[in-house]
């Protein structure tokens, strides 16, 4: 039985193995289905709502954007507003070049583009208003998370939002059983439960936030079912 009192350091197959594009792409498609079933997009869309509804222009950067499903959800939620003509630009950046290839295999709204880069070295062509990430921080060590928090604090002009898992026995055993029954992709069958074991608790987040010495209104919130999200508004989203 895993020790849920601390983060697991077990590596995920997706981070470690030489995987074919076909298997990688199939994994991302499977994760998108899981995200829909577990209401995983809802916290990010909820936080973004006042920004989108009260700002004519926004540059949103999605860190570790994977197959691009979070950015597509944003466009689907506000199709008339989130367009280049309206001043909206959504950029997904991911270190794995197959993420860009996978994301671009879907129909592409004109407001979205994808880049392959290490986010810490990424230099966009305009200031970043909003930084978002989904299911990214559990891949990082505690030190890397502190570095990421500080990076977002420096680069996001208006605010940032982290959407990730909550380390807890209930989601761990649920996702392990569900993926064993319903997924044939070995990456999902192995990595889904490992991701929960690698995730953080509220106490973990508070410790790392304090260590990062961030500016602004930083909040840790729990969302059903078993999502922990961390946000910072550097200015009021409603003008």
VOFIKOL-557474 format. One record per residue (C-alpha): x, y, z. Coordinates in Angstrom, 1 decimal, decimal comma. Layout:
N
[[X Y Z]] ...
REM end
This chain:
239
[[0,0 0,0 0,0]] [[1,4 3,4 -0,9]] [[2,4 5,8 1,8]] [[0,1 8,7 1,2]] [[1,7 10,8 3,9]] [[4,4 11,9 1,4]] [[4,8 12,2 -2,3]] [[5,9 9,2 -4,3]] [[9,1 9,5 -6,4]] [[8,0 6,7 -8,7]] [[8,5 7,7 -12,3]] [[5,8 7,7 -14,8]] [[6,3 5,6 -18,0]] [[5,5 8,6 -20,1]] [[8,4 10,5 -18,6]] [[10,9 7,7 -18,7]] [[10,5 5,4 -21,7]] [[11,1 5,8 -25,4]] [[7,5 5,7 -26,6]] [[6,3 5,7 -30,2]] [[4,2 8,6 -31,3]] [[1,2 6,3 -31,9]] [[1,2 5,1 -28,3]] [[1,8 8,6 -27,0]] [[-1,0 10,0 -29,1]] [[-3,4 7,2 -28,0]] [[-2,5 8,0 -24,4]] [[-3,3 11,7 -24,8]] [[-6,7 10,8 -26,4]] [[-7,4 8,5 -23,5]] [[-6,5 11,2 -21,0]] [[-8,8 13,6 -22,7]] [[-11,7 11,2 -22,3]] [[-10,8 10,8 -18,6]] [[-10,7 14,6 -18,2]] [[-14,2 14,9 -19,6]] [[-15,6 12,1 -17,4]] [[-13,9 13,6 -14,2]] [[-14,9 17,2 -14,8]] [[-11,2 18,1 -15,0]] [[-11,6 21,2 -17,1]] [[-14,2 22,8 -14,9]] [[-11,8 24,4 -12,3]] [[-9,7 26,1 -14,9]] [[-12,7 27,4 -16,9]] [[-14,3 28,6 -13,6]] [[-11,2 30,6 -12,7]] [[-10,8 32,0 -16,3]] [[-14,5 33,1 -16,6]] [[-14,1 36,6 -15,1]] [[-10,9 37,2 -17,0]] [[-12,4 36,3 -20,4]] [[-15,7 38,0 -19,7]] [[-14,1 41,3 -18,6]] [[-11,0 41,6 -20,8]] [[-11,1 42,3 -24,6]] [[-7,5 41,0 -25,0]] [[-5,6 38,2 -23,4]] [[-2,5 36,2 -24,0]] [[-2,9 32,8 -22,3]] [[0,0 30,4 -22,0]] [[-0,7 26,7 -21,2]] [[2,4 25,1 -19,8]] [[2,8 21,3 -20,6]] [[-0,2 21,6 -22,9]] [[0,0 17,9 -24,1]] [[-2,7 17,2 -26,7]] [[-4,0 20,8 -26,4]] [[-7,4 19,8 -25,0]] [[-7,5 22,5 -22,3]] [[-7,0 25,2 -24,9]] [[-9,7 23,7 -27,1]] [[-12,0 23,7 -24,1]] [[-11,4 27,4 -23,6]] [[-12,3 28,2 -27,3]] [[-15,4 25,9 -27,1]] [[-16,6 27,7 -23,9]] [[-16,3 31,2 -25,4]] [[-16,2 30,7 -29,2]] [[-17,3 34,3 -30,1]] [[-14,9 36,0 -27,7]] [[-11,7 33,9 -27,9]] [[-10,5 34,8 -31,4]] [[-7,4 36,5 -32,8]] [[-9,6 39,3 -34,1]] [[-10,9 39,9 -30,6]] [[-7,3 40,0 -29,3]] [[-7,1 36,6 -27,8]] [[-4,0 34,4 -28,3]] [[-3,7 31,0 -26,7]] [[-0,3 29,3 -26,8]] [[0,5 25,8 -25,6]] [[4,1 25,0 -24,8]] [[5,4 21,5 -24,1]] [[8,9 20,0 -23,9]] [[7,9 16,8 -25,8]] [[7,8 17,5 -29,6]] [[5,1 14,8 -30,0]] [[2,7 16,9 -27,9]] [[2,7 19,5 -30,7]] [[2,2 16,9 -33,3]] [[-0,6 15,3 -31,3]] [[-2,4 18,6 -30,6]] [[-2,2 19,7 -34,2]] [[-3,9 16,5 -35,4]] [[-7,1 18,0 -34,1]] [[-9,1 20,7 -35,9]] [[-7,3 24,0 -34,9]] [[-9,1 27,1 -33,8]] [[-7,2 30,1 -35,2]] [[-6,6 31,5 -31,7]] [[-4,4 28,5 -30,7]] [[-0,9 27,7 -31,6]] [[1,6 25,2 -30,1]] [[5,3 25,5 -29,4]] [[7,9 22,9 -28,4]] [[10,2 24,3 -25,7]] [[11,4 24,2 -22,1]] [[9,0 26,7 -20,5]] [[11,8 28,2 -18,4]] [[13,6 29,1 -21,6]] [[10,5 30,0 -23,6]] [[10,4 33,6 -24,8]] [[7,0 34,6 -26,3]] [[6,6 37,4 -28,8]] [[4,4 39,4 -26,3]] [[3,9 39,7 -22,6]] [[2,0 36,8 -20,9]] [[-1,2 37,8 -19,3]] [[-2,3 34,4 -17,9]] [[-0,4 31,2 -17,3]] [[-2,3 28,0 -16,8]] [[-1,2 24,4 -16,4]] [[-3,1 21,1 -16,0]] [[-1,6 17,8 -14,6]] [[1,9 19,2 -14,8]] [[3,2 19,9 -11,3]] [[2,9 16,4 -10,1]] [[5,6 15,5 -12,6]] [[8,0 17,9 -10,9]] [[10,1 17,6 -7,8]] [[9,4 20,0 -4,9]] [[12,3 22,2 -5,9]] [[11,1 22,3 -9,5]] [[7,6 23,3 -8,3]] [[9,1 26,2 -6,3]] [[11,0 27,3 -9,4]] [[7,8 27,0 -11,5]] [[5,8 29,1 -9,0]] [[8,5 31,8 -9,0]] [[8,6 31,7 -12,8]] [[4,9 32,2 -13,1]] [[5,0 35,0 -10,5]] [[7,5 36,8 -12,6]] [[6,1 36,2 -16,1]] [[2,3 36,3 -15,7]] [[1,1 39,9 -15,7]] [[-2,4 39,3 -14,5]] [[-2,5 35,9 -12,9]] [[-1,9 32,1 -13,0]] [[-3,8 28,9 -12,3]] [[-2,5 25,3 -11,6]] [[-5,0 22,5 -12,0]] [[-3,7 19,2 -10,6]] [[-4,5 16,1 -8,6]] [[-5,0 15,6 -4,9]] [[-2,9 12,9 -3,2]] [[-5,4 10,7 -1,4]] [[-6,3 7,0 -1,2]] [[-9,8 7,4 -2,7]] [[-8,7 8,8 -6,1]] [[-5,7 6,5 -6,1]] [[-7,6 3,3 -5,8]] [[-10,5 4,5 -7,9]] [[-8,4 5,5 -10,9]] [[-6,3 2,3 -10,6]] [[-9,4 0,1 -10,8]] [[-11,1 2,2 -13,5]] [[-8,1 2,3 -15,8]] [[-7,5 -1,4 -15,4]] [[-11,1 -2,1 -16,4]] [[-11,6 0,5 -19,2]] [[-8,3 1,4 -20,7]] [[-6,0 -0,7 -23,0]] [[-3,2 1,9 -23,1]] [[-0,4 0,7 -20,8]] [[0,7 4,3 -20,1]] [[-2,6 5,2 -18,7]] [[-3,0 1,9 -16,8]] [[0,3 2,5 -15,1]] [[0,7 6,3 -14,9]] [[-2,8 7,3 -13,8]] [[-2,4 5,9 -10,2]] [[1,3 6,9 -10,1]] [[0,2 10,5 -10,9]] [[-2,1 10,6 -7,8]] [[0,7 9,2 -5,6]] [[3,1 11,9 -6,9]] [[0,5 14,6 -6,4]] [[0,4 17,1 -3,5]] [[-1,9 17,8 -0,5]] [[-3,0 21,2 0,8]] [[-0,2 21,1 3,4]] [[2,4 20,4 0,6]] [[1,2 23,3 -1,4]] [[1,2 25,7 1,5]] [[4,7 24,7 2,3]] [[6,0 25,2 -1,2]] [[4,1 28,5 -1,7]] [[5,7 29,9 1,5]] [[9,1 28,7 0,3]] [[8,6 30,5 -3,1]] [[7,7 33,8 -1,4]] [[5,1 34,8 -3,9]] [[3,4 38,1 -4,4]] [[-0,3 38,5 -4,9]] [[-3,4 36,7 -3,6]] [[-2,4 33,0 -3,7]] [[-5,1 30,4 -3,0]] [[-5,3 26,7 -2,7]] [[-8,8 25,2 -3,5]] [[-10,2 21,7 -3,6]] [[-12,6 20,9 -6,5]] [[-14,7 17,8 -6,8]] [[-13,6 15,1 -7,6]] [[-10,2 15,3 -5,9]] [[-8,6 18,2 -7,7]] [[-6,3 20,6 -5,9]] [[-5,9 23,9 -7,7]] [[-3,6 26,8 -6,9]] [[-4,3 30,3 -8,2]] [[-2,9 33,8 -8,0]] [[-4,6 37,0 -9,1]] [[-2,0 39,7 -9,5]] [[-4,8 42,2 -10,4]] [[-8,6 42,1 -10,1]] [[-10,1 40,0 -12,9]] [[-13,2 42,2 -13,0]] [[-12,5 45,8 -14,0]] 
REM end
